[in-house]
Each structure stands twice: as C-alpha cells, then as structure tokens.
Amino acid sequence: MGENVVGRSVRRPDLVEKVTGAAQYCVDVTMPGMAHAKVVRSDRAHARITGIDVAEALAGPGVVAVVTADDIASLHARFGHIIADHWILATGKVRYYGEPVAVVVAETVAAAADAVELVRVSYEDLPAVMDVDAALADGAPLVHEQSYEATGDESFKNLSHVDEETAEPALTNLAHEVTLGWGDVDAAFAESAAVVENTVHFPMLYAYAMEPYNAVASYHEGALSVVSTAQHPYMVRDDLARVFGLPLARVRVTSPYLGGGYGSKSYTKVEPLASVASWVTGRPVKLTLSVEEAIYTTRVDSARIHVKSGFAADGTILARDFDIVMDSGAYADNSPLVMAKAVNRCFGPYRVPNLRVRGRSVYTNTAPASSYRGFGAPQGNLAGETNLDRAAERLGISGADIRRRNLVRKGEEILPGKRGIDADIPADLEMVVESLERDRKDVPYYGIGFGCSASDAGAYPISTAQVRIQIDGSVLVLSGSTEMGQGSRSLLAQVAAEELGVDLSVVTVVQSDTSVTPYERTTGASRTTTLVGLALQRACADARARLRDMAAELFECAPGEVRDLPGAVAGPDGRELSFGAVVRQWFGGSAGEVTGVGLLRRDGATQKMPPFWEVGMVGVAVEIDPETGVVAVDQLVTVADVGFAINPRAVEGQDLGAATQGLGGALYEELVYDGAQLANANVVDYRVPRMKDLPRKIDLMIAERRDGVGPYGAKGAGEGTLNPIGGAVAAAVARAVGRWPDRLPLTPERVWRLMSSD
Amino acid sequence: MTLPPFALLRPTTLDDALRELSEDSVPYCGGTELLLAMRAGLHRPAALVDLKRIRELSGVRVEDGVLVIGATERHADLAAHPVVRERLPVFARMEKHIGNARVRTQGSIGGNLCFAEPKSDVATVLMALEASVTLAGPGGRRTVPVEEFVAGPYYAEKEPDELLVDVRVPLRDGLRGAYVKFQTMERPTVGVAVLADDAAGWYRLGVGAVGEVPLAWSFGSLGEIDADEVAGWVDPTPDLSGSEEYKRHVTAVYVRRALARLEQVSA
C-alpha cells in the first residue's frame, strides 16, 4: 500500500549500545546520597513471627536502619492490583520461604548484607500447604485468614467472567475461581462417538529475565520518585500512591531499558520495599535482588488440568470440559487474570458447541506466581491440544485433519459476544504442516507435532501517545510503553516516521517515565504495536492538523486548503513549508514546538474486545535418543499471523524467542520444591535452553493479510508462538515413542521412563 | 552475594606461599570454585594466597616417561598445549570440553583436584590414567595417587598447610583412550574414560560424576568390561539430573559408548 518506512527490517536504534554494554539499565542508576538495602527473608514456609530483634544488626558498621512491618504500619502496607493481599513486609506471619521480613539499609551493599545475618527473627512454625492437594484438603491450614477487597482492576473485570459482587466470602485457600461455558456438555458427551479424557501437568517455571528485579527510590517532602525494572510503570505508580496516600502526580516511576520481562516484571515487585526503606530513612535507597531472590519474588503458575472432549466419528468436536487447578503461591498477584486467561484459551480456536471450564487458583506456602508470557495460554493449551491429538489417534485421523475439521474460520466467534477471529488460522496451519512434512526425516524415534492457539490479546485498550515536532523538523515520540528488548522503541519510531513522512533518523522515542511520558496502562499482552501504534498514528494526525492550521495562518488561506506533504505542508499557491519552518515562522522567534496528542479507548475499531486475537501456530519435529531419552529438536516451524509486519526481523526475533522459551518449559525447565524451599533456585540447576539446543532447522514464517485493527492492518506478536509449543512437543514425543506423556518438561529421564513403561 | 572482605597475598616462591598457608589463609588460583563458595557464604577465609605468580607451580614437561603438569596450569591452556595434545590426546580433549568457557580459561587443574567437585571430568580421567599428585608442605614433599587424593565429595587428602605442586601422569607408548560424558545440565551426569595399552595388556576404565567420587578399575582385556556390571559398581547420587535408577542405566549406556568410541581411536 505504498508505505516507506514500515514493513522494513530497520536496524534497531538501541542495538549497538546494548551489544556494547553502554545502554543504561536500572541497576546502573544512582541517586545522590543513596543508601543500599538488603532483604531479610523468611527461612521457613509458614510461621508466626514472634519477634524481630534488630539491635545487633543496627549496631553493625554502616547500618542506617532496619525496617520491619511495625515501622510501616501507618501506611497502606499491602499491594496487589486485583486482590490487595500482598504485604510489603511479612506482617504477623510468613507465608513462604523467601518472603521479605525486614529490609536492612546501610551505607554499602556489603554492610547491608552483613547486617542481614544479624537480624534475629523468631518464629513459631505453622503447618504448611506446599501443593494444591494439601491446600484444598478439608481442614487445610489457611495461607490467608482474612479476605481482602478486590481492587477492581478494569482490565480484569472486562476480561474475566467473574462477578466481583458475588465473590464468595468463605475462607479457604481458594484465591480465585473462574467458570465459563455454554450448551449442554453432558448431553453432548452422551451422544459422542468417542470421549477422550486425560490429565496434564504444566511445570512451575521461572521466566528468567536476565536482569533480576531492582529499584532505586527516593521519598522526599511528600513526593516519591522511583526508578525500577517495571514493565508497567503506571500500574506501579498507582500501587505506590495507594501505599503512601499520595496524589498520583506526586509519584514518579521511571523504567529505563529492561533486561527482559516476559511478564515477570509486570505489576509491582520490589518498588514498595525500596520506597518504604526510603520513607523510613529519608534517603534514596537502592535495592537489587539476586537471581535466587528474583525466583522467590515471582514464578509462573504451575497447573494440573483435566480435560475431557466428546467427538463425532469424523472428528468434529461436540463438547469439551476442562478443570484447571493452578498453584498460585502465597499471594494472588496477577494469578487471577492468568487463570481467567487460561479459562478463555484452553479449548483452542475451534468450534466448541458445548463447553464447560472451571478454573481454580489456589494459595499455597510457595513463592507467589504471576504473569508469564502467554498468560495462562501455555498451561491451558497443553491440555487442549494434547487431548485433541490423542483423540485424532483414537479416531484414526491425522493431527492436521482433526484441526482442519474444527478450526474456526475468519470472523467466527470462539467467545460469544467477543470479537470474531481476525485471522485465517486454517491457512496458517497448512503453512506449518507443509514445512514440517517437507523436511520430515525417515529415521526411528522421530516424531512431528504441531499446535494452534488463539489468545484474546491486547489487554484493555487504553493508550495515549504524543509527538513533539521540533523547529528543525525532528520529532520526539513520547510513550508510556516500556522497551524491554522486544523492539518497541524501534517500532514506534517507524510508525511516526511513516505517518509524518520524515526520515527515521530524526525521530527519537522517549518511554516509560510517568511524570514525562503520557499514560499507558501496561506493556503486555502483545499490545504495543496495535494499541500504542494506533494512539501514535492519532498523535501524528493531530500534529499534522495543528501544523496545517498554523500554515494556513502563514499562507493566509483556509486550513482546508493546506495539503500534507512528507515532512511538510503546501499552500494553495504551491508554496511549501517544512514542519520546522511552520513551527519557526508561526512562533516567530526561531523557537517553539508543536505537540500532537493521540488518545485510544474502547471505541470504534477497538470497541469490541479483545482488540485482536493473537494466533499461535507452531510445529516441531523431534528425534529421540532411545538409550538416554534425550530429545533433540530437529525442526521448529512457526507462523506469525501478524496482519502486517512493521519490522519483519523483529517479528522473527519475537517468534524465535517465544518458541525457544516454550521449548525450555517443554524440555528442560522446572522449579522443584524440596520441602519448604526450592532445590534449584539458581541459574545453574534451573536449566534454560542453550545455543546447542537450537533446532537444526528453524523456519520462521510471517503471514501478512492486513487483517488486524492496528496500524497498516497489524496485530501484535510476542506471546502467541510460545503458547502451543508444549503441546506440539508432547505430541511429537508421543509419536516418536508411542506413548503419551502427561507432564512437562520432557526431561531425558521422563522420556526414558515413558519408553520403558508398559 | 558480594564477596566478603579478605586479604590478598601474592607470593612468588613456593616456600613463601607455604609459609602463608593456614586454616584461615587458603590457596587461590582460578577462583572458579573458591570464589563461588565465598559468595555463597560457605567459606570465609581471612586471606587468599594467590599462586599464579609462582613459577614452580606452572609449566608442562616430560620427565622420565612421566607427563608433569604444574598445578596452576589452566584447562584451556592444557587443551591447547602441544605436548599434552601429542602425548596424551585423550586428556587434552577432555580439558577442551570441561565446564564452560569461563571455567576453562580461569580454572586450574590443581584447583579442580583440590576442590574435589564430584562432577569433575578431570579426576575421572586422571584416575583411569593412574596419575598421582605431588604435595609440598612444611615437612617436605609426598606423592599421592589421584585415586587416594580425591577422597570424597569436596574432600581432597591434603592438609591445610600443604600445596599441590604438580600432577604426574605416566606415559605409555601406543596408548589409546576415549572419554565420553552424558551431560544435560551444567555439569555432567556421568563421565566414562576407557584406556588401552594393547602391547602391555593394560586396560583401565574410569567412571565419574555419577557418584560422590570417581572410580577406576583395571582389566586384562577390553572384553572383560561388562557395561551392565560396571553400572552395578557405581553408587549414583540422585539429583535433578536423574534418579539412582536412571543414572545407573545411563552409566551402562556410556560405558558402551566409550568402548565404541575407543574402537575408532588408533594408537
């Protein structure tokens, strides 16, 4: 359609500084007079705190203060954007090993670390619930004795199916329950030619962003300034304002480059700890977690999912029934939304005439779980897709054919009343199958698997953007969306350059400072390209309108007579003025600037929820060493159904990253609790994918059909490709060894046992 | 964790170094194990005695049919050393693939043996080679076979006031050797070394990483090595890389693979 800047794989402006180490991350940020904090953490799973003796620690060299729950009792010392159950510092009792009990503030990191050892916390042990079965048992010890008010997060209310007014008050370890369904599932099962049921277990994972959580905070004269590793600085600002009772305008949260997020840095993490430490001491306080501490701060919900589906003899789905139980750990954080999404996403982009889904998010005495790339989709999809592949085997049809029979076509709804599917998923499936079959190897212990998912993506459509046209024609783009490696800084510059007709080299993007950049709800759910892109297009149009008005004054003509040119305007007499000239001449003093504002809400093209569907379409081929059970990935095939790729190389990077992260959870990664604590809370024993694990063949395809609501027909990418990887790997392994696995990751020993079992 | 404070001593002679050693003043070379232990708070010595400036502890030479490797020689240097590659290629290849790039370029052979990490490749191959170490202490020098020196997990038969000076490997003309390892995590699950001196009728098998210490055995012929029987001799440590049963199973698999690899190695 004649675009010049978008649709090209431009080099990211942040590339060189990141590769050379010059880029500034939060950990590099200092504040004048800054002290350092270290956290005293619980060394047991569940215990009443009977006393905290800080005297010896306070006497330590260089120690400024030891902050405990008592010191912050006058604050609203809890956070949580859905359920405000998360105490900043353990109050009365600890709920998991690793929970912050106190913060030591000292002149140096080493002094703080030494003093941590001197804080004497006395406990009275309580019986712990370390897994969902223990937590749901009759008479189970309660992780939370009191219920907390829901904070009524707008996105949560709109995207989940729970009615907050009728939330049941009974005190159990059930953090949250979500149900969804239609039709008569039991009657449909009774009429089915085949009913296939199975249970899958999705592992407890760690998102493993390379940069652990860290923040530096300064509370001074009724204002709080925080620099942190937050994906959603505005959401963190809201939580912090509530903690201190401050106006939103007196809380400033800035996020420099993030060293990876993957959902694990969404919502509030270490910011309250650093902030209350500053509030108590009156000095800026810097807190940097170790990897182990980061693992104990946020992990991924593990899940056990029972799925039962009824089919006609030709493979047509008649009914599906899912029961999802997630281990959400000691605090709810974003797990209720993860569950709501798992419920929406587990049954797949298929016509399901009768559906029943029940999802329960359960409190346990383990590290709190929260968002992870894919938001409940990786968990739910594993169940739904494995079940479908088992059904295909039972019915004697291929995995491709059972999907062809059931996949929704473009425009069909999979959630009643929601936006119809804005993608050609059957066409995507054919691309994956064709690529996999083309390179299928004829060797023993070789298997192919593939899977589909569609996620209600984009989150709640509230976005704002600004463009500021400078007197030399260069452009500042302001956005509250966070650059965390995904390439939004580059992408937003491309959109602005395209819309304004200026060279990419004169566009600078400034992001994620709540006192400078305009409001952005979140950076997640693959929303930036679509939603911020739209807001930015509107900001550019607004800037252009203002420039036309100003030019009309200069040309002494009607505004409607001024025409747009690339980076310039033209009057009715053919006179042309560059943007910079318009600004200079209108203000008259070689100074000034023009700001364009773009606002996006649930309206017009973004009225229907979700804003877009994010398709996940992947295939893998595996080759197994029958003697050791080691799974080698021979092929990885992905389709990015993104409508329009604004930066194709960035899309490929997102897909390869998401798929590789998915392969991690499918083959290697799992946090393992051994008693109260994790056996592998470090990056040596928590095994992530390595270069050597890369698939032999990688085919990253992009399907561009201009079918998204975003700029130029674009839709988001980033999460979708992770979602079906687990199911695809499980199916490939099953076909290679002739037996169906029921859990991930498929470690060598698990595969060996699968092969050795009767 | 940050490193706790410590004094750094840098002697240039072996005698000076020995005078500095005590329970609280420990040898330091590559630091790949020691500094991790210190960071983790497991070890807090008052002083580190840096051995890297002591010439007597470095170098590789052949002395009376014995390959003598200085204790401070780093893995990457040994993997590339012409004498090691020519006279003991199985050892050079093992050194080329141990740990990771940082361990290979920083870590020393002496430090590796003294730390006695159960999942070490080095000790397994050296035990199979019937190597020994030279220890120097206030009372003089002594020679200890590696099989005795690596006495337990994280425990080497060395007094705090002793230093490992060198590693001595008897050379054999026409020696064939193979070392294979099964590794899915950061450290090997099992490593198997098999060595053959056909002219002398000398055959050795070493199995390490799977249990608390590597083990090595002598055989009269390769045919005597029964992989399933060997799997019964090891005492696997169950951990995140596998259960006892699985580790026993892959031990047998890798003994067979080591023997198959050896068949492809010419003298």
Contacts between the chains, C-beta under 8 A, distances in Angstrom:
chain1	res1	chain2	res2	distance
A	109	B	2	5.6
A	110	B	2	5.2
A	110	B	4	7.4
A	110	B	5	7.4
A	113	B	1	6.4
A	113	B	2	6.2
A	114	B	4	7.9
A	290	B	1	6.8
A	627	B	250	7.8
A	627	B	253	4.6
A	628	B	182	6.4
A	628	B	250	5.6
A	628	B	253	6.1
A	630	B	184	6.6
A	668	B	184	7.9
A	672	B	240	6.4
A	679	B	240	6.4
A	680	B	240	5.8
A	684	B	185	7.9
A	684	B	186	4.6
A	685	B	185	7.0
A	685	B	186	7.2
A	685	B	240	5.7
A	687	B	184	7.4
A	687	B	185	5.2
A	687	B	186	7.4
A	747	B	184	7.5
A	748	B	184	5.6
A	748	B	242	7.4
A	748	B	246	7.8
A	748	B	250	8.0
A	749	B	242	4.9
A	749	B	243	6.4
A	749	B	246	4.4
A	752	B	246	6.3
A	752	B	249	7.1
A	753	B	246	7.7
